[in-house]
Amino acid sequence: MFTGIVREVGTVVSFDGSRLVVAAAETPAGAAVGDSVAVAGVCLTVVESAKGRLAFDVVRETLSRSALGRLEPGGAVNLEPSLRVGDQLGGHVVQGHVDAVGRVRSVTQEGDGRRVWVDAPENVLAYCIEKGSIAVDGVSLTIAGFDEEGFEVALIPHTLAVTTLGSLEPGAEVNLEADVLGKVVERLVAARLP
C-alpha cells in the first residue's frame, strides 16, 4: 500500500519488455529484494537492489494495464516505497493497481501552478467526484473538475518540481488509479440492492 506521495524521481536505466532497471538515489534505493515500490504508480516487486539501482520483473498483465511498456532509457519515473507501520498517510490510500491509462488533454499555466485535463475511460470516470482523490502516475491528486471524457487536476509548484508531472504535455499517457474507497462503497451498495 502507498500514499501517492512521491519520494523520488528515478531514471530508467534499461527496459527490455520484462526486466525494468531504475536508478534511484534516495529512499527506494534502500529497498531490499522482495520489497514493493510504486514505479509511475505501478506496484512492482524489487528483484535486485545494488549500487543505487533497482530491478523489477514486469509481466504481460502489468504491461496491458499500464503505460510502463512505453518507458525508455533515460526516462523519468515517480518512485514511492510501500508504507510501513507508523508511516504518515499524507496523500490517500493508493494500491499501485493501475485501473487504466489516460491521455493528457491539455496543460494550462495558472500562476506558478498548472491545470491539467486528463481524458480517462469510463471505468475511471465512474469514481471521479469533485474534490475526490485520484492517482496519476502514482501521485495523489485532488480532482478539481470533470466532464464526460476526463477530469481536471490543479498542480501546485511543489508537485511540479518533485514529480514527473511537471513535464506533462498534451498527448502524454499516464497511469490512473481511481480511489479504492469509491470502489469499496460501490461494491457494498451493490451487494445490498435486491
PyMOL commands that place a pseudoatom at each C-alpha (Angstrom):
pseudoatom trace, name=CA, resn=MET, resi=1, chain=A, elem=C, hetatm=0, pos=[0.000, 0.000, 0.000]
pseudoatom trace, name=CA, resn=PHE, resi=2, chain=A, elem=C, hetatm=0, pos=[1.131, 3.527, -0.826]
pseudoatom trace, name=CA, resn=THR, resi=3, chain=A, elem=C, hetatm=0, pos=[0.016, 7.114, -0.223]
pseudoatom trace, name=CA, resn=GLY, resi=4, chain=A, elem=C, hetatm=0, pos=[0.682, 8.750, -3.579]
pseudoatom trace, name=CA, resn=ILE, resi=5, chain=A, elem=C, hetatm=0, pos=[3.342, 10.978, -2.017]
pseudoatom trace, name=CA, resn=VAL, resi=6, chain=A, elem=C, hetatm=0, pos=[6.296, 10.509, -4.372]
pseudoatom trace, name=CA, resn=ARG, resi=7, chain=A, elem=C, hetatm=0, pos=[9.605, 10.206, -2.533]
pseudoatom trace, name=CA, resn=GLU, resi=8, chain=A, elem=C, hetatm=0, pos=[11.938, 10.402, -5.515]
pseudoatom trace, name=CA, resn=VAL, resi=9, chain=A, elem=C, hetatm=0, pos=[12.101, 10.646, -9.280]
pseudoatom trace, name=CA, resn=GLY, resi=10, chain=A, elem=C, hetatm=0, pos=[14.197, 7.806, -10.666]
pseudoatom trace, name=CA, resn=THR, resi=11, chain=A, elem=C, hetatm=0, pos=[15.717, 7.313, -14.104]
pseudoatom trace, name=CA, resn=VAL, resi=12, chain=A, elem=C, hetatm=0, pos=[15.085, 4.316, -16.333]
pseudoatom trace, name=CA, resn=VAL, resi=13, chain=A, elem=C, hetatm=0, pos=[18.423, 2.591, -16.953]
pseudoatom trace, name=CA, resn=SER, resi=14, chain=A, elem=C, hetatm=0, pos=[17.019, -0.170, -19.144]
pseudoatom trace, name=CA, resn=PHE, resi=15, chain=A, elem=C, hetatm=0, pos=[13.813, -1.942, -20.007]
pseudoatom trace, name=CA, resn=ASP, resi=16, chain=A, elem=C, hetatm=0, pos=[13.722, -4.973, -22.287]
pseudoatom trace, name=CA, resn=GLY, resi=17, chain=A, elem=C, hetatm=0, pos=[9.984, -5.520, -22.035]
pseudoatom trace, name=CA, resn=SER, resi=18, chain=A, elem=C, hetatm=0, pos=[10.211, -7.770, -18.991]
pseudoatom trace, name=CA, resn=ARG, resi=19, chain=A, elem=C, hetatm=0, pos=[13.076, -6.523, -16.776]
pseudoatom trace, name=CA, resn=LEU, resi=20, chain=A, elem=C, hetatm=0, pos=[12.963, -2.866, -15.728]
pseudoatom trace, name=CA, resn=VAL, resi=21, chain=A, elem=C, hetatm=0, pos=[16.042, -1.308, -14.137]
pseudoatom trace, name=CA, resn=VAL, resi=22, chain=A, elem=C, hetatm=0, pos=[15.743, 2.097, -12.462]
pseudoatom trace, name=CA, resn=ALA, resi=23, chain=A, elem=C, hetatm=0, pos=[18.462, 4.285, -10.947]
pseudoatom trace, name=CA, resn=ALA, resi=24, chain=A, elem=C, hetatm=0, pos=[17.329, 5.654, -7.597]
pseudoatom trace, name=CA, resn=ALA, resi=25, chain=A, elem=C, hetatm=0, pos=[19.469, 7.894, -5.451]
pseudoatom trace, name=CA, resn=GLU, resi=26, chain=A, elem=C, hetatm=0, pos=[17.490, 8.027, -2.207]
pseudoatom trace, name=CA, resn=THR, resi=27, chain=A, elem=C, hetatm=0, pos=[14.573, 6.327, -0.420]
pseudoatom trace, name=CA, resn=PRO, resi=28, chain=A, elem=C, hetatm=0, pos=[13.683, 3.381, -2.678]
pseudoatom trace, name=CA, resn=ALA, resi=29, chain=A, elem=C, hetatm=0, pos=[17.347, 2.662, -3.377]
pseudoatom trace, name=CA, resn=GLY, resi=30, chain=A, elem=C, hetatm=0, pos=[17.489, 1.155, 0.116]
pseudoatom trace, name=CA, resn=ALA, resi=31, chain=A, elem=C, hetatm=0, pos=[14.728, -1.247, -0.837]
pseudoatom trace, name=CA, resn=ALA, resi=32, chain=A, elem=C, hetatm=0, pos=[15.565, -4.912, -0.377]
pseudoatom trace, name=CA, resn=VAL, resi=33, chain=A, elem=C, hetatm=0, pos=[14.726, -7.790, -2.663]
pseudoatom trace, name=CA, resn=GLY, resi=34, chain=A, elem=C, hetatm=0, pos=[11.046, -8.617, -2.173]
pseudoatom trace, name=CA, resn=ASP, resi=35, chain=A, elem=C, hetatm=0, pos=[10.005, -5.075, -1.200]
pseudoatom trace, name=CA, resn=SER, resi=36, chain=A, elem=C, hetatm=0, pos=[7.234, -3.266, -3.070]
pseudoatom trace, name=CA, resn=VAL, resi=37, chain=A, elem=C, hetatm=0, pos=[7.928, 0.042, -4.790]
pseudoatom trace, name=CA, resn=ALA, resi=38, chain=A, elem=C, hetatm=0, pos=[5.430, 2.099, -6.797]
pseudoatom trace, name=CA, resn=VAL, resi=39, chain=A, elem=C, hetatm=0, pos=[7.035, 2.925, -10.147]
pseudoatom trace, name=CA, resn=ALA, resi=40, chain=A, elem=C, hetatm=0, pos=[4.976, 5.534, -12.030]
pseudoatom trace, name=CA, resn=GLY, resi=41, chain=A, elem=C, hetatm=0, pos=[2.090, 4.393, -9.853]
pseudoatom trace, name=CA, resn=VAL, resi=42, chain=A, elem=C, hetatm=0, pos=[2.507, 0.674, -10.529]
pseudoatom trace, name=CA, resn=CYS, resi=43, chain=A, elem=C, hetatm=0, pos=[3.270, -1.614, -7.583]
pseudoatom trace, name=CA, resn=LEU, resi=44, chain=A, elem=C, hetatm=0, pos=[6.329, -3.671, -8.527]
pseudoatom trace, name=CA, resn=THR, resi=45, chain=A, elem=C, hetatm=0, pos=[8.475, -6.085, -6.526]
pseudoatom trace, name=CA, resn=VAL, resi=46, chain=A, elem=C, hetatm=0, pos=[12.208, -5.466, -6.224]
pseudoatom trace, name=CA, resn=VAL, resi=47, chain=A, elem=C, hetatm=0, pos=[14.101, -8.472, -7.643]
pseudoatom trace, name=CA, resn=GLU, resi=48, chain=A, elem=C, hetatm=0, pos=[17.589, -6.910, -7.464]
pseudoatom trace, name=CA, resn=SER, resi=49, chain=A, elem=C, hetatm=0, pos=[18.952, -3.977, -5.493]
pseudoatom trace, name=CA, resn=ALA, resi=50, chain=A, elem=C, hetatm=0, pos=[22.554, -2.845, -5.822]
pseudoatom trace, name=CA, resn=LYS, resi=51, chain=A, elem=C, hetatm=0, pos=[24.548, 0.376, -6.173]
pseudoatom trace, name=CA, resn=GLY, resi=52, chain=A, elem=C, hetatm=0, pos=[21.572, 2.723, -6.400]
pseudoatom trace, name=CA, resn=ARG, resi=53, chain=A, elem=C, hetatm=0, pos=[19.742, 0.592, -8.941]
pseudoatom trace, name=CA, resn=LEU, resi=54, chain=A, elem=C, hetatm=0, pos=[16.534, -1.352, -8.536]
pseudoatom trace, name=CA, resn=ALA, resi=55, chain=A, elem=C, hetatm=0, pos=[15.391, -4.107, -10.889]
pseudoatom trace, name=CA, resn=PHE, resi=56, chain=A, elem=C, hetatm=0, pos=[11.809, -5.277, -11.330]
pseudoatom trace, name=CA, resn=ASP, resi=57, chain=A, elem=C, hetatm=0, pos=[10.204, -8.026, -13.383]
pseudoatom trace, name=CA, resn=VAL, resi=58, chain=A, elem=C, hetatm=0, pos=[7.252, -6.687, -15.370]
pseudoatom trace, name=CA, resn=VAL, resi=59, chain=A, elem=C, hetatm=0, pos=[4.713, -9.223, -16.650]
pseudoatom trace, name=CA, resn=ARG, resi=60, chain=A, elem=C, hetatm=0, pos=[2.337, -9.029, -19.607]
pseudoatom trace, name=CA, resn=GLU, resi=61, chain=A, elem=C, hetatm=0, pos=[-0.682, -8.303, -17.351]
pseudoatom trace, name=CA, resn=THR, resi=62, chain=A, elem=C, hetatm=0, pos=[1.045, -5.200, -15.976]
pseudoatom trace, name=CA, resn=LEU, resi=63, chain=A, elem=C, hetatm=0, pos=[2.040, -4.026, -19.444]
pseudoatom trace, name=CA, resn=SER, resi=64, chain=A, elem=C, hetatm=0, pos=[-1.526, -4.437, -20.725]
pseudoatom trace, name=CA, resn=ARG, resi=65, chain=A, elem=C, hetatm=0, pos=[-2.988, -2.270, -17.944]
pseudoatom trace, name=CA, resn=SER, resi=66, chain=A, elem=C, hetatm=0, pos=[-0.363, 0.454, -17.643]
pseudoatom trace, name=CA, resn=ALA, resi=67, chain=A, elem=C, hetatm=0, pos=[1.882, 2.756, -19.652]
pseudoatom trace, name=CA, resn=LEU, resi=68, chain=A, elem=C, hetatm=0, pos=[5.068, 1.048, -18.399]
pseudoatom trace, name=CA, resn=GLY, resi=69, chain=A, elem=C, hetatm=0, pos=[5.656, -0.581, -21.786]
pseudoatom trace, name=CA, resn=ARG, resi=70, chain=A, elem=C, hetatm=0, pos=[6.442, 2.846, -23.226]
pseudoatom trace, name=CA, resn=LEU, resi=71, chain=A, elem=C, hetatm=0, pos=[9.334, 3.507, -20.843]
pseudoatom trace, name=CA, resn=GLU, resi=72, chain=A, elem=C, hetatm=0, pos=[12.700, 4.144, -22.455]
pseudoatom trace, name=CA, resn=PRO, resi=73, chain=A, elem=C, hetatm=0, pos=[16.225, 4.512, -21.055]
pseudoatom trace, name=CA, resn=GLY, resi=74, chain=A, elem=C, hetatm=0, pos=[16.750, 7.999, -19.660]
pseudoatom trace, name=CA, resn=GLY, resi=75, chain=A, elem=C, hetatm=0, pos=[13.056, 8.475, -18.923]
pseudoatom trace, name=CA, resn=ALA, resi=76, chain=A, elem=C, hetatm=0, pos=[11.953, 9.699, -15.512]
pseudoatom trace, name=CA, resn=VAL, resi=77, chain=A, elem=C, hetatm=0, pos=[9.602, 7.748, -13.223]
pseudoatom trace, name=CA, resn=ASN, resi=78, chain=A, elem=C, hetatm=0, pos=[7.965, 8.599, -9.913]
pseudoatom trace, name=CA, resn=LEU, resi=79, chain=A, elem=C, hetatm=0, pos=[9.065, 6.289, -7.077]
pseudoatom trace, name=CA, resn=GLU, resi=80, chain=A, elem=C, hetatm=0, pos=[7.434, 5.620, -3.735]
pseudoatom trace, name=CA, resn=PRO, resi=81, chain=A, elem=C, hetatm=0, pos=[8.343, 2.883, -1.260]
pseudoatom trace, name=CA, resn=SER, resi=82, chain=A, elem=C, hetatm=0, pos=[5.465, 0.994, 0.328]
pseudoatom trace, name=CA, resn=LEU, resi=83, chain=A, elem=C, hetatm=0, pos=[4.053, 2.175, 3.635]
pseudoatom trace, name=CA, resn=ARG, resi=84, chain=A, elem=C, hetatm=0, pos=[5.483, 0.813, 6.833]
pseudoatom trace, name=CA, resn=VAL, resi=85, chain=A, elem=C, hetatm=0, pos=[3.630, 0.616, 10.139]
pseudoatom trace, name=CA, resn=GLY, resi=86, chain=A, elem=C, hetatm=0, pos=[3.669, 4.064, 11.720]
pseudoatom trace, name=CA, resn=ASP, resi=87, chain=A, elem=C, hetatm=0, pos=[4.264, 5.983, 8.455]
pseudoatom trace, name=CA, resn=GLN, resi=88, chain=A, elem=C, hetatm=0, pos=[2.227, 9.126, 7.904]
pseudoatom trace, name=CA, resn=LEU, resi=89, chain=A, elem=C, hetatm=0, pos=[-0.612, 8.775, 5.380]
pseudoatom trace, name=CA, resn=GLY, resi=90, chain=A, elem=C, hetatm=0, pos=[-0.094, 12.098, 3.630]
pseudoatom trace, name=CA, resn=GLY, resi=91, chain=A, elem=C, hetatm=0, pos=[-1.998, 11.525, 0.388]
pseudoatom trace, name=CA, resn=HIS, resi=92, chain=A, elem=C, hetatm=0, pos=[-4.716, 8.899, 0.062]
pseudoatom trace, name=CA, resn=VAL, resi=93, chain=A, elem=C, hetatm=0, pos=[-4.783, 5.099, 0.017]
pseudoatom trace, name=CA, resn=VAL, resi=94, chain=A, elem=C, hetatm=0, pos=[-3.092, 4.011, -3.211]
pseudoatom trace, name=CA, resn=GLN, resi=95, chain=A, elem=C, hetatm=0, pos=[-2.692, 0.342, -4.044]
pseudoatom trace, name=CA, resn=GLY, resi=96, chain=A, elem=C, hetatm=0, pos=[-0.430, 0.606, -7.072]
pseudoatom trace, name=CA, resn=HIS, resi=97, chain=A, elem=C, hetatm=0, pos=[-3.034, -1.329, -9.067]
pseudoatom trace, name=CA, resn=VAL, resi=98, chain=A, elem=C, hetatm=0, pos=[-3.489, 0.783, -12.185]
pseudoatom trace, name=CA, resn=ASP, resi=99, chain=A, elem=C, hetatm=0, pos=[-7.081, 0.928, -13.464]
pseudoatom trace, name=CA, resn=ALA, resi=100, chain=A, elem=C, hetatm=0, pos=[-6.343, 2.396, -16.884]
pseudoatom trace, name=CA, resn=VAL, resi=101, chain=A, elem=C, hetatm=0, pos=[-4.082, 4.556, -18.996]
pseudoatom trace, name=CA, resn=GLY, resi=102, chain=A, elem=C, hetatm=0, pos=[-5.239, 8.136, -19.511]
pseudoatom trace, name=CA, resn=ARG, resi=103, chain=A, elem=C, hetatm=0, pos=[-4.131, 10.726, -22.038]
pseudoatom trace, name=CA, resn=VAL, resi=104, chain=A, elem=C, hetatm=0, pos=[-3.347, 14.356, -21.179]
pseudoatom trace, name=CA, resn=ARG, resi=105, chain=A, elem=C, hetatm=0, pos=[-5.847, 16.595, -22.987]
pseudoatom trace, name=CA, resn=SER, resi=106, chain=A, elem=C, hetatm=0, pos=[-4.400, 19.963, -22.014]
pseudoatom trace, name=CA, resn=VAL, resi=107, chain=A, elem=C, hetatm=0, pos=[-1.918, 21.693, -19.734]
pseudoatom trace, name=CA, resn=THR, resi=108, chain=A, elem=C, hetatm=0, pos=[-2.575, 25.316, -18.778]
pseudoatom trace, name=CA, resn=GLN, resi=109, chain=A, elem=C, hetatm=0, pos=[-0.315, 27.566, -16.735]
pseudoatom trace, name=CA, resn=GLU, resi=110, chain=A, elem=C, hetatm=0, pos=[-2.100, 29.048, -13.709]
pseudoatom trace, name=CA, resn=GLY, resi=111, chain=A, elem=C, hetatm=0, pos=[0.164, 31.382, -11.768]
pseudoatom trace, name=CA, resn=ASP, resi=112, chain=A, elem=C, hetatm=0, pos=[3.053, 29.233, -10.520]
pseudoatom trace, name=CA, resn=GLY, resi=113, chain=A, elem=C, hetatm=0, pos=[0.959, 26.081, -10.881]
pseudoatom trace, name=CA, resn=ARG, resi=114, chain=A, elem=C, hetatm=0, pos=[-0.783, 24.297, -13.728]
pseudoatom trace, name=CA, resn=ARG, resi=115, chain=A, elem=C, hetatm=0, pos=[-4.212, 22.926, -14.561]
pseudoatom trace, name=CA, resn=VAL, resi=116, chain=A, elem=C, hetatm=0, pos=[-4.120, 19.571, -16.316]
pseudoatom trace, name=CA, resn=TRP, resi=117, chain=A, elem=C, hetatm=0, pos=[-7.043, 17.809, -18.013]
pseudoatom trace, name=CA, resn=VAL, resi=118, chain=A, elem=C, hetatm=0, pos=[-6.702, 14.052, -18.447]
pseudoatom trace, name=CA, resn=ASP, resi=119, chain=A, elem=C, hetatm=0, pos=[-9.025, 12.031, -20.668]
pseudoatom trace, name=CA, resn=ALA, resi=120, chain=A, elem=C, hetatm=0, pos=[-9.890, 8.737, -18.994]
pseudoatom trace, name=CA, resn=PRO, resi=121, chain=A, elem=C, hetatm=0, pos=[-12.012, 5.675, -19.735]
pseudoatom trace, name=CA, resn=GLU, resi=122, chain=A, elem=C, hetatm=0, pos=[-15.391, 5.126, -18.077]
pseudoatom trace, name=CA, resn=ASN, resi=123, chain=A, elem=C, hetatm=0, pos=[-14.003, 2.622, -15.550]
pseudoatom trace, name=CA, resn=VAL, resi=124, chain=A, elem=C, hetatm=0, pos=[-12.024, 5.512, -14.018]
pseudoatom trace, name=CA, resn=LEU, resi=125, chain=A, elem=C, hetatm=0, pos=[-14.531, 8.330, -14.576]
pseudoatom trace, name=CA, resn=ALA, resi=126, chain=A, elem=C, hetatm=0, pos=[-17.184, 6.350, -12.698]
pseudoatom trace, name=CA, resn=TYR, resi=127, chain=A, elem=C, hetatm=0, pos=[-15.226, 7.052, -9.490]
pseudoatom trace, name=CA, resn=CYS, resi=128, chain=A, elem=C, hetatm=0, pos=[-14.412, 10.708, -10.170]
pseudoatom trace, name=CA, resn=ILE, resi=129, chain=A, elem=C, hetatm=0, pos=[-16.076, 13.210, -7.897]
pseudoatom trace, name=CA, resn=GLU, resi=130, chain=A, elem=C, hetatm=0, pos=[-15.190, 16.849, -7.388]
pseudoatom trace, name=CA, resn=LYS, resi=131, chain=A, elem=C, hetatm=0, pos=[-12.656, 17.109, -4.553]
pseudoatom trace, name=CA, resn=GLY, resi=132, chain=A, elem=C, hetatm=0, pos=[-12.201, 13.330, -4.649]
pseudoatom trace, name=CA, resn=SER, resi=133, chain=A, elem=C, hetatm=0, pos=[-8.815, 11.629, -4.935]
pseudoatom trace, name=CA, resn=ILE, resi=134, chain=A, elem=C, hetatm=0, pos=[-7.080, 10.059, -7.917]
pseudoatom trace, name=CA, resn=ALA, resi=135, chain=A, elem=C, hetatm=0, pos=[-3.533, 8.840, -8.514]
pseudoatom trace, name=CA, resn=VAL, resi=136, chain=A, elem=C, hetatm=0, pos=[-1.839, 9.987, -11.731]
pseudoatom trace, name=CA, resn=ASP, resi=137, chain=A, elem=C, hetatm=0, pos=[1.474, 8.213, -12.381]
pseudoatom trace, name=CA, resn=GLY, resi=138, chain=A, elem=C, hetatm=0, pos=[1.447, 7.408, -8.678]
pseudoatom trace, name=CA, resn=VAL, resi=139, chain=A, elem=C, hetatm=0, pos=[0.876, 10.975, -7.471]
pseudoatom trace, name=CA, resn=SER, resi=140, chain=A, elem=C, hetatm=0, pos=[-2.066, 11.554, -5.112]
pseudoatom trace, name=CA, resn=LEU, resi=141, chain=A, elem=C, hetatm=0, pos=[-4.138, 14.400, -6.534]
pseudoatom trace, name=CA, resn=THR, resi=142, chain=A, elem=C, hetatm=0, pos=[-7.465, 16.087, -5.875]
pseudoatom trace, name=CA, resn=ILE, resi=143, chain=A, elem=C, hetatm=0, pos=[-9.978, 16.208, -8.717]
pseudoatom trace, name=CA, resn=ALA, resi=144, chain=A, elem=C, hetatm=0, pos=[-10.827, 19.862, -9.446]
pseudoatom trace, name=CA, resn=GLY, resi=145, chain=A, elem=C, hetatm=0, pos=[-13.491, 19.108, -12.034]
pseudoatom trace, name=CA, resn=PHE, resi=146, chain=A, elem=C, hetatm=0, pos=[-14.602, 16.520, -14.574]
pseudoatom trace, name=CA, resn=ASP, resi=147, chain=A, elem=C, hetatm=0, pos=[-16.678, 16.105, -17.696]
pseudoatom trace, name=CA, resn=GLU, resi=148, chain=A, elem=C, hetatm=0, pos=[-17.898, 13.164, -19.783]
pseudoatom trace, name=CA, resn=GLU, resi=149, chain=A, elem=C, hetatm=0, pos=[-14.409, 12.431, -21.137]
pseudoatom trace, name=CA, resn=GLY, resi=150, chain=A, elem=C, hetatm=0, pos=[-11.981, 13.227, -18.353]
pseudoatom trace, name=CA, resn=PHE, resi=151, chain=A, elem=C, hetatm=0, pos=[-11.027, 15.064, -15.201]
pseudoatom trace, name=CA, resn=GLU, resi=152, chain=A, elem=C, hetatm=0, pos=[-9.029, 18.125, -14.220]
pseudoatom trace, name=CA, resn=VAL, resi=153, chain=A, elem=C, hetatm=0, pos=[-6.386, 18.490, -11.523]
pseudoatom trace, name=CA, resn=ALA, resi=154, chain=A, elem=C, hetatm=0, pos=[-4.619, 21.586, -10.223]
pseudoatom trace, name=CA, resn=LEU, resi=155, chain=A, elem=C, hetatm=0, pos=[-0.890, 21.062, -9.701]
pseudoatom trace, name=CA, resn=ILE, resi=156, chain=A, elem=C, hetatm=0, pos=[0.976, 23.156, -7.152]
pseudoatom trace, name=CA, resn=PRO, resi=157, chain=A, elem=C, hetatm=0, pos=[4.584, 24.267, -7.778]
pseudoatom trace, name=CA, resn=HIS, resi=158, chain=A, elem=C, hetatm=0, pos=[5.946, 21.674, -5.302]
pseudoatom trace, name=CA, resn=THR, resi=159, chain=A, elem=C, hetatm=0, pos=[4.284, 18.797, -7.171]
pseudoatom trace, name=CA, resn=LEU, resi=160, chain=A, elem=C, hetatm=0, pos=[5.575, 20.154, -10.477]
pseudoatom trace, name=CA, resn=ALA, resi=161, chain=A, elem=C, hetatm=0, pos=[9.121, 20.314, -9.069]
pseudoatom trace, name=CA, resn=VAL, resi=162, chain=A, elem=C, hetatm=0, pos=[9.385, 16.937, -7.293]
pseudoatom trace, name=CA, resn=THR, resi=163, chain=A, elem=C, hetatm=0, pos=[7.438, 14.592, -9.601]
pseudoatom trace, name=CA, resn=THR, resi=164, chain=A, elem=C, hetatm=0, pos=[7.328, 13.789, -13.302]
pseudoatom trace, name=CA, resn=LEU, resi=165, chain=A, elem=C, hetatm=0, pos=[4.044, 15.686, -13.629]
pseudoatom trace, name=CA, resn=GLY, resi=166, chain=A, elem=C, hetatm=0, pos=[5.982, 18.915, -14.236]
pseudoatom trace, name=CA, resn=SER, resi=167, chain=A, elem=C, hetatm=0, pos=[6.928, 17.625, -17.683]
pseudoatom trace, name=CA, resn=LEU, resi=168, chain=A, elem=C, hetatm=0, pos=[3.439, 16.581, -18.793]
pseudoatom trace, name=CA, resn=GLU, resi=169, chain=A, elem=C, hetatm=0, pos=[2.368, 17.727, -22.241]
pseudoatom trace, name=CA, resn=PRO, resi=170, chain=A, elem=C, hetatm=0, pos=[-0.821, 17.173, -24.239]
pseudoatom trace, name=CA, resn=GLY, resi=171, chain=A, elem=C, hetatm=0, pos=[-0.935, 13.639, -25.637]
pseudoatom trace, name=CA, resn=ALA, resi=172, chain=A, elem=C, hetatm=0, pos=[1.190, 12.120, -22.857]
pseudoatom trace, name=CA, resn=GLU, resi=173, chain=A, elem=C, hetatm=0, pos=[-0.058, 8.816, -21.458]
pseudoatom trace, name=CA, resn=VAL, resi=174, chain=A, elem=C, hetatm=0, pos=[-0.362, 8.460, -17.685]
pseudoatom trace, name=CA, resn=ASN, resi=175, chain=A, elem=C, hetatm=0, pos=[-1.214, 5.618, -15.313]
pseudoatom trace, name=CA, resn=LEU, resi=176, chain=A, elem=C, hetatm=0, pos=[-4.503, 6.171, -13.476]
pseudoatom trace, name=CA, resn=GLU, resi=177, chain=A, elem=C, hetatm=0, pos=[-5.765, 4.614, -10.269]
pseudoatom trace, name=CA, resn=ALA, resi=178, chain=A, elem=C, hetatm=0, pos=[-9.208, 5.580, -9.025]
pseudoatom trace, name=CA, resn=ASP, resi=179, chain=A, elem=C, hetatm=0, pos=[-9.754, 5.959, -5.287]
pseudoatom trace, name=CA, resn=VAL, resi=180, chain=A, elem=C, hetatm=0, pos=[-10.199, 2.480, -3.808]
pseudoatom trace, name=CA, resn=LEU, resi=181, chain=A, elem=C, hetatm=0, pos=[-12.678, 3.784, -1.234]
pseudoatom trace, name=CA, resn=GLY, resi=182, chain=A, elem=C, hetatm=0, pos=[-15.154, 4.575, -4.014]
pseudoatom trace, name=CA, resn=LYS, resi=183, chain=A, elem=C, hetatm=0, pos=[-14.801, 1.026, -5.319]
pseudoatom trace, name=CA, resn=VAL, resi=184, chain=A, elem=C, hetatm=0, pos=[-15.455, -0.422, -1.874]
pseudoatom trace, name=CA, resn=VAL, resi=185, chain=A, elem=C, hetatm=0, pos=[-18.555, 1.724, -1.360]
pseudoatom trace, name=CA, resn=GLU, resi=186, chain=A, elem=C, hetatm=0, pos=[-19.888, 0.741, -4.794]
pseudoatom trace, name=CA, resn=ARG, resi=187, chain=A, elem=C, hetatm=0, pos=[-19.392, -2.948, -4.035]
pseudoatom trace, name=CA, resn=LEU, resi=188, chain=A, elem=C, hetatm=0, pos=[-21.089, -2.697, -0.624]
pseudoatom trace, name=CA, resn=VAL, resi=189, chain=A, elem=C, hetatm=0, pos=[-24.075, -0.810, -2.008]
pseudoatom trace, name=CA, resn=ALA, resi=190, chain=A, elem=C, hetatm=0, pos=[-24.443, -3.215, -4.938]
pseudoatom trace, name=CA, resn=ALA, resi=191, chain=A, elem=C, hetatm=0, pos=[-24.455, -6.175, -2.529]
pseudoatom trace, name=CA, resn=ARG, resi=192, chain=A, elem=C, hetatm=0, pos=[-27.410, -4.671, -0.624]
pseudoatom trace, name=CA, resn=LEU, resi=193, chain=A, elem=C, hetatm=0, pos=[-29.575, -3.963, -3.667]
pseudoatom trace, name=CA, resn=PRO, resi=194, chain=A, elem=C, hetatm=0, pos=[-32.284, -6.504, -4.487]
for i in range(1, 194): cmd.bond("trace and resi %d" % i, "trace and resi %d" % (i + 1))
show_as sticks, trace
zoom trace
